[in-house]
């Protein structure tokens, strides 16, 4: 009977041990003077859901009463260096065991682990997270925008943090003669909180080169980002577009003029060549006609010279005596 009971108890412990799970990061970095959150989510056997419990954070790798950073049931157990600076961000019953530390100090660096203690037992330790502390060097981010004289300008400044315990304050420093208004918002993406401040103002050309300063403040630390105004004329863009349009029109007109001149020159050259060809052809025709006329004249002259003429002086046979020739005697 005892052996059977021991077996059932062992089996129950194995079943319970399979439901102990913790989700914590291995490392977290905090900025001195600000706040930090160590994310933590845990699970436990469902049989313990109705039992009262306490959550304990230790600033060490092993359980030690002197290293208690937070005790959810009784703050008297907390170490003096952490008292009034730590708290849980959620509800233990919902499985949220995240730890928040305010006004982070150099001495806060080191290992941390979460332990859950049920009223009737059992208790369980979850994985260790290493906390690092560094100087506060994070600066807000300014998102630039087009700045035109006389027009409303909305310029944003943002700062990210993982701690929602101590909200940073975002403020603006502007030229004294520039009236402006500020609106602030907070958004959350996962464990990251984004604080945004939007400055609205109307700059003029005289503010060109002036500085805007966005400053983030915690109770003990602060940082800032400086942005230099580059103010443009209201119609500068339209003037540039008009100038480009005029330049393009001028180029097109110049190209058209050059093409027109080339076409006219070619046309004149063609007509001159045709006239020259016609002149040469006419000259050749006239020369041929003159030659033909001269040739006809010579033929007529030869015919005239060879014809029988009654003139004795011009008769080729004037000195011939045909009566003495037997051939011509009877003619």
C-alpha positions as CSV (number, residue, x, y, z in Angstrom):
1,X,0.0,0.0,0.0
2,X,2.8,2.4,0.9
3,X,4.6,1.5,-2.4
4,X,1.5,2.2,-4.4
5,X,1.0,5.5,-2.7
6,X,4.6,6.5,-3.4
7,X,4.2,5.6,-7.0
8,X,1.0,7.7,-7.3
9,X,2.8,10.7,-5.6
10,X,5.8,10.4,-7.9
11,X,3.5,10.2,-10.9
12,X,1.7,13.4,-9.7
13,X,5.0,15.2,-9.2
14,X,6.1,14.3,-12.7
15,X,2.8,15.5,-14.1
16,X,3.1,18.7,-12.2
17,X,6.7,19.3,-13.2
18,X,5.7,19.2,-16.9
19,X,3.6,22.4,-16.5
20,X,6.2,24.7,-14.9
21,X,7.3,27.0,-17.7
22,X,8.8,30.5,-17.7
23,X,9.4,33.0,-20.5
24,X,12.1,35.6,-19.6
25,X,14.9,37.1,-21.7
26,X,18.5,36.2,-21.0
27,X,19.7,39.8,-21.0
28,X,18.2,43.3,-20.5
29,X,19.9,46.7,-20.7
30,X,18.8,49.6,-18.5
31,X,19.7,53.3,-18.7
32,X,20.9,54.8,-15.5
33,X,18.4,57.2,-14.0
34,X,15.5,55.9,-16.0
35,X,13.3,52.9,-15.4
36,X,13.5,49.3,-16.8
37,X,11.2,46.4,-17.2
38,X,12.3,42.8,-17.1
39,X,9.6,40.9,-19.1
40,X,8.3,37.7,-17.4
41,X,5.5,35.2,-18.1
42,X,5.1,32.0,-16.2
43,X,2.8,28.9,-16.1
44,X,2.2,26.3,-13.4
45,X,0.1,23.2,-13.0
46,X,-3.6,23.8,-13.4
47,X,-4.3,22.1,-10.1
48,X,-2.7,25.1,-8.3
49,X,-4.9,27.7,-10.0
50,X,-7.0,28.4,-7.0
51,X,-4.3,28.5,-4.4
52,X,-3.0,31.8,-3.0
53,X,0.5,32.6,-4.1
54,X,3.3,35.2,-3.7
55,X,5.8,36.3,-6.3
56,X,9.4,37.0,-5.4
57,X,12.2,38.5,-7.4
58,X,15.8,37.9,-6.3
59,X,18.8,39.9,-7.3
60,X,21.1,36.9,-7.4
61,X,21.4,33.4,-9.0
62,X,20.3,31.7,-5.8
63,X,17.6,32.2,-3.3
64,X,18.8,34.5,-0.5
65,X,16.8,36.7,1.9
66,X,19.2,39.6,1.6
67,X,18.9,39.7,-2.2
68,X,15.1,40.1,-2.5
69,X,14.3,42.8,-5.0
70,X,10.5,42.4,-4.7
71,X,8.1,40.5,-2.6
72,X,4.5,40.8,-3.8
73,X,2.9,39.9,-0.5
74,X,5.1,41.7,2.1
75,X,7.4,44.6,1.1
76,X,9.2,44.4,4.4
77,X,11.1,41.4,3.1
78,X,12.6,43.5,0.3
79,X,16.2,44.7,0.4
80,X,16.7,48.3,1.4
81,X,18.3,49.2,-1.9
82,X,15.2,48.2,-3.8
83,X,12.5,49.3,-1.4
84,X,9.9,51.7,-3.0
85,X,11.6,51.3,-6.4
86,X,10.2,48.0,-7.6
87,X,6.8,46.5,-8.5
88,X,5.1,43.9,-10.7
89,X,3.6,45.3,-14.0
90,X,0.8,42.7,-14.2
91,X,-1.3,40.2,-12.2
92,X,0.3,37.0,-11.1
93,X,-3.0,35.1,-11.6
94,X,-2.8,36.1,-15.3
95,X,0.7,34.6,-15.6
96,X,2.4,38.1,-15.7
97,X,5.5,38.3,-13.5
98,X,7.2,41.2,-15.2
99,X,9.4,43.3,-12.9
100,X,9.8,47.1,-13.1
101,X,12.7,49.0,-11.5
102,X,12.5,52.8,-11.2
103,X,15.4,55.2,-11.0
104,X,17.9,52.6,-12.1
105,X,21.3,52.7,-10.3
106,X,24.7,51.2,-11.1
107,X,24.3,48.7,-8.2
108,X,21.1,47.3,-9.8
109,X,23.2,45.4,-12.4
110,X,23.4,41.7,-12.0
111,X,21.4,38.4,-12.2
112,X,17.6,38.3,-11.5
113,X,15.2,35.4,-11.3
114,X,11.5,35.0,-10.4
115,X,10.1,32.5,-7.8
116,X,6.5,31.7,-7.2
117,X,5.5,30.4,-3.8
118,X,2.0,28.8,-3.4
119,X,0.4,28.8,0.1
120,X,0.2,25.0,0.3
121,X,3.2,24.5,-2.0
122,X,5.0,23.6,-4.1
123,X,7.3,26.5,-5.1
124,X,9.2,27.0,-8.3
125,X,12.2,29.1,-9.6
126,X,12.2,30.4,-13.2
127,X,15.2,31.2,-15.5
128,X,17.7,33.9,-14.7
129,X,17.9,37.2,-16.5
130,X,21.1,39.3,-16.6
131,X,20.5,43.1,-16.1
132,X,23.1,45.5,-17.5
133,X,23.2,49.2,-16.6
134,X,24.7,51.9,-18.9
135,X,24.8,55.7,-19.1
136,X,21.8,57.5,-20.4
137,X,22.9,58.2,-24.0
138,X,19.6,57.5,-25.8
139,X,18.4,60.6,-27.7
140,X,14.9,61.4,-29.1
141,X,14.4,61.2,-32.8
142,X,13.3,64.1,-34.9
143,X,11.6,63.4,-38.2
144,X,12.4,66.1,-40.8
145,X,9.7,67.7,-42.9
146,X,9.6,70.2,-45.8
147,X,9.8,73.7,-44.4
148,X,8.2,76.5,-46.5
149,X,8.0,80.1,-45.3
150,X,4.5,81.1,-44.2
151,X,3.0,77.6,-44.2
152,X,2.1,75.4,-41.2
153,X,4.8,73.0,-40.2
154,X,4.2,69.8,-38.2
155,X,7.5,68.3,-37.0
156,X,7.6,65.1,-34.8
157,X,9.9,64.0,-32.0
158,X,9.8,60.5,-30.7
159,X,11.4,58.4,-27.9
160,X,11.1,54.7,-27.3
161,X,11.2,52.8,-24.0
162,X,10.2,49.5,-22.6
163,X,9.2,50.9,-19.2
164,X,5.7,52.3,-18.5
165,X,6.3,53.0,-14.9
166,X,8.0,56.4,-15.3
167,X,6.9,58.3,-18.4
168,X,9.5,60.5,-20.0
169,X,8.6,64.1,-20.7
170,X,9.2,65.4,-24.2
171,X,9.6,69.2,-24.5
172,X,10.6,71.7,-27.3
173,X,12.8,74.7,-27.3
174,X,11.9,77.0,-30.2
175,X,12.9,80.6,-31.3
176,X,11.2,83.0,-29.0
177,X,9.3,84.8,-31.8
178,X,7.8,81.6,-33.3
179,X,4.4,80.8,-31.7
180,X,3.7,77.1,-31.7
181,X,1.5,74.4,-30.2
182,X,2.5,70.9,-29.0
183,X,0.5,67.6,-28.9
184,X,1.7,64.4,-27.2
185,X,0.7,60.8,-27.8
186,X,1.8,57.3,-26.6
187,X,1.6,54.1,-28.6
188,X,2.6,50.6,-27.8
189,X,4.0,47.9,-30.0
190,X,4.7,44.7,-28.0
191,X,6.7,45.7,-25.0
192,X,8.0,49.0,-26.6
193,X,6.3,52.3,-25.7
194,X,6.7,55.2,-28.2
195,X,6.3,58.7,-26.8
196,X,5.7,61.2,-29.6
197,X,5.5,65.0,-29.4
198,X,4.3,67.0,-32.5
199,X,5.3,70.7,-32.7
200,X,3.1,72.9,-35.0
201,X,4.4,76.3,-36.0
202,X,4.6,78.8,-38.9
203,X,8.2,79.6,-39.8
204,X,9.4,82.6,-41.9
205,X,12.5,83.2,-44.0
206,X,14.2,85.0,-41.1
207,X,14.1,81.7,-39.1
208,X,16.3,80.0,-41.7
209,X,19.3,78.5,-39.9
210,X,17.7,78.6,-36.4
211,X,17.6,75.6,-34.2
212,X,14.7,73.5,-32.8
213,X,15.5,71.3,-29.7
214,X,13.6,68.3,-28.6
215,X,14.4,67.2,-25.1
216,X,13.5,64.0,-23.2
217,X,13.5,64.2,-19.4
218,X,13.3,61.6,-16.6
219,X,13.4,62.6,-12.9
220,X,17.2,62.3,-12.8
221,X,18.5,62.3,-16.4
222,X,17.7,64.0,-19.7
223,X,19.0,64.1,-23.3
224,X,18.2,66.2,-26.4
225,X,18.2,66.3,-30.2
226,X,18.8,69.5,-32.2
227,X,17.3,70.2,-35.6
228,X,18.3,73.1,-37.8
229,X,15.6,74.8,-39.8
230,X,16.1,75.1,-43.6
231,X,13.3,77.4,-44.7
232,X,12.4,77.6,-48.4
233,X,10.5,80.4,-50.2
234,X,6.8,79.8,-50.6
235,X,6.9,79.8,-54.4
236,X,10.4,78.4,-54.9
237,X,9.1,75.1,-56.2
238,X,6.8,76.8,-58.7
239,X,9.6,79.2,-59.8
240,X,11.9,76.2,-60.4
241,X,9.2,74.4,-62.4
242,X,8.5,77.5,-64.5
243,X,12.2,78.0,-65.2
244,X,12.6,74.4,-66.3
245,X,9.5,74.8,-68.6
246,X,10.9,77.9,-70.2
247,X,14.2,76.2,-70.8
248,X,12.6,73.2,-72.4
249,X,10.4,75.5,-74.6
250,X,13.5,77.5,-75.7
251,X,15.4,74.3,-76.6
252,X,12.5,73.0,-78.7
253,X,12.2,76.4,-80.5
254,X,15.9,76.5,-81.2
255,X,15.9,73.0,-82.6
256,X,12.9,73.8,-84.8
257,X,14.7,76.9,-86.1
258,X,17.8,75.0,-87.0
259,X,15.8,72.3,-88.8
260,X,13.8,75.0,-90.7
261,X,17.1,76.7,-91.9
262,X,18.5,73.4,-93.0
263,X,15.4,72.5,-95.0
264,X,15.3,75.9,-96.7
265,X,19.0,75.7,-97.6
266,X,18.5,72.3,-99.1
267,X,15.5,73.5,-101.1
268,X,17.4,76.4,-102.6
269,X,20.4,74.1,-103.5
270,X,18.0,71.8,-105.3
271,X,16.3,74.5,-107.3
272,X,19.7,76.0,-108.3
273,X,20.9,72.6,-109.5
274,X,17.7,72.1,-111.5
275,X,18.0,75.5,-113.2
276,X,21.6,74.8,-114.0
277,X,20.7,71.5,-115.6
278,X,17.9,73.2,-117.6
279,X,20.3,75.9,-118.7
280,X,22.9,73.3,-119.8
281,X,20.3,71.3,-121.6
282,X,19.0,74.4,-123.4
283,X,22.5,75.4,-124.4
284,X,23.2,72.0,-125.8
285,X,20.0,72.0,-127.8
286,X,20.8,75.4,-129.3
287,X,24.3,74.2,-130.3
288,X,22.9,71.1,-131.9
289,X,20.3,73.2,-133.7
290,X,23.1,75.6,-135.0
291,X,25.2,72.7,-136.2
292,X,22.2,71.2,-138.0
293,X,21.5,74.5,-139.7
294,X,25.2,74.9,-140.8
295,X,25.3,71.4,-142.1
296,X,22.1,72.0,-144.2
297,X,23.6,75.2,-145.5
298,X,26.8,73.5,-146.7
299,X,24.8,70.8,-148.4
300,X,22.7,73.3,-150.2
301,X,25.9,75.2,-151.2
302,X,27.4,72.0,-152.6
303,X,24.3,71.2,-154.6
304,X,24.3,74.7,-156.0
305,X,28.0,74.5,-157.0
306,X,27.6,71.1,-158.8
307,X,24.5,72.0,-160.8
308,X,24.7,72.9,-164.6
309,X,24.9,76.6,-165.0
310,X,24.3,78.6,-168.2
311,X,27.0,80.9,-167.2
312,X,30.1,80.0,-169.3
313,X,32.4,81.3,-166.7
314,X,31.0,79.0,-164.1
315,X,30.4,76.1,-166.4
316,X,32.7,73.2,-165.6
317,X,32.5,72.0,-169.3
318,X,32.9,75.3,-171.0
319,X,36.3,74.5,-172.6
320,X,35.3,71.0,-173.7
321,X,34.7,70.4,-177.5
322,X,32.3,67.6,-177.7
323,X,32.1,67.6,-181.5
324,X,35.5,66.3,-181.8
325,X,34.8,63.2,-179.7
326,X,33.4,60.2,-181.5
327,X,31.3,59.4,-178.5
328,X,29.6,62.7,-178.3
329,X,29.6,63.5,-182.1
330,X,26.1,62.3,-182.8
331,X,24.6,63.9,-179.8
